[in-house]
Amino acid sequence: MLETKLGEFEEVILLLVGILEEEAYAYHIARVFEDETGRKVSIGATHSALKRLEGKGFLSSSMSDPFDERGGRRRRIFKVTAYGVKTLKEAQALRLSLWNQFPGLSTDSI
């Protein structure tokens, strides 16, 4: 079986970073995670996942320009790396392969 090196939570966080693009900062990622999944997530868990994903090479980050509404504070913006995209594609291929092998749940029959 193909090793994706991602748990479900990390995979969703990685996908959200790619979706949110320039708005991919921890607080916003956590709120969108809750909206999309209906599951609560703490900002600490979000920060930990982002740090792990960056440590694995799936994400990179940089600091934004200061925001007036944040009292001049900046945000750490995350971006999916080429390795992160490759890993997501591998995870998607694995999941689709498994779905297609499950009788009655094949994506071909949907």
C-alpha angles and dihedrals in degrees: 000000000000115000111224097176090221133112119210094260092049091047092054092046090050091049091049092052089055092047096046095047109173090012093058101120124135101258094046092045090053093050093048090046089056092046094049100041103028087229125122118239129182122230087238092058089048092051091048093051092047091050091049092048091049090048090053090052095248093114139033125196141200136179120260126224114276117280120223092212089055095054092258094309121142131223128229105237118202128210130189112245125220087258089052091052090049091050092049090051090051091049091049092049091050094049093046090049091053094044090051091053094052108096112242094006100074113138085228090066096050 
